[in-house]
Structure formats: structure tokens, C-alpha cells
Amino acid sequence: MGSAPLLKLLLDTHIWIWSLGEPDRLSRPAARELRNPANELWLSPISVWEFLLLVEKGRATPAGGAERWLAMAFEQLPLNEAVLTHEIARESRRMTLSHQDPADRFIAATARVMELTLVTADERLLRSKETRVLAG
């Protein structure tokens, strides 16, 4: 019987992208926890959606295109999929975040419902008292 993970970390979209392409942008504590094999790493499908929107808007230009980058990303950094559920959708509207960004709301609600620690550099999410956070 295996031991329980030390931490269960949900990567915010930018943390996921930075961890693969710009790891120097991560805080030291976040980088250390992402490298720790005892931790579980999770990603919401909303982050894939956000990445694809960044590519469509020209704010991200991955070499080889979006699909190739995604294939490389999932191969290079094994992640658990934090499936979007009806409960997460409801929680996204119950939360009292300081802003209405739908992606942030879904990701924060995912962390809350699934009892994950959200790794983010987003100051608005770091100030939230409704989810566990690790400054990224």
C-alpha cells in the first residue's frame, strides 16, 4: 500500500505554462513543491482551454503549434486531470472572489471542491480566503 501524497497541487494556467517553458518565473517554494515526487500535480481542463485562447489571440506562440505543445506538455509533466463537475460549476458561483473571471472562478472552485492547494501567482487568488493557495 503506497503512502498518501504530501501535497495535492492544482496548477493555475500560468504556473503550468511557466513550469514547462519559463521555470525561473516560479517562486522557489512553488518550484520545489512541483519537483517533489511525493506531491500530486493536478490540472483543470479550463487551463487547456485558457492556453488555447492565448494561442488564438497571439499571446502565446508555441513552437510547432498548440497541439504539438500540448502533447509535449502532457508527456513532460504528468498531471492528474481535475475533471469539471456540476458541483464545481455551482461552487464557482458561490465563491466570493473579488473578480468575475470565469476561468479563475472554475479553477478556484476546483481547488476548493477537490481539496487541492492552488498554485498561483495571481494576487487576486492569493488573497482569497476560500481556497488553500501556494504562491507561485
Phi, psi and omega in degrees: 000125182284161179275156179291150178297150177295307177225148173248107190252127173262119182275125171293158187306311183293327179295317177300312181294314180298319184299334181266327186242334182220061186299340178293343179282343181286148173293156179302313180299319180294314179301317180298315182291326178292329179278343185289114183293347178282346181269150172265136177250133184235152177218136176276145173300338176299327179292323176296316178301314179298318178301313180298324176295319178300319179294313180302322182276357180079012180273350173221135181228077182292139177299131179085357178094169186296314184295319179295318179298316180299316178300315178296317183300315182286334176283318184285324183233094181296127183230150170275141179273121177272089188298138178283125183240170176298321180297319178295318178300316179295316181296328180299333179266338178284329186295148181255058177289157183283359182214171186250012181305117185298322180296314178300319181296316179296318181293316178296319179295323177299313179301316182294309184294319183271002180057049178252157174267123181278123176264115185210156171249004181285112183303324181296321179283326178296330179280347182295136177263003186265350178224154172285134181228153172233121182295123184264000000 
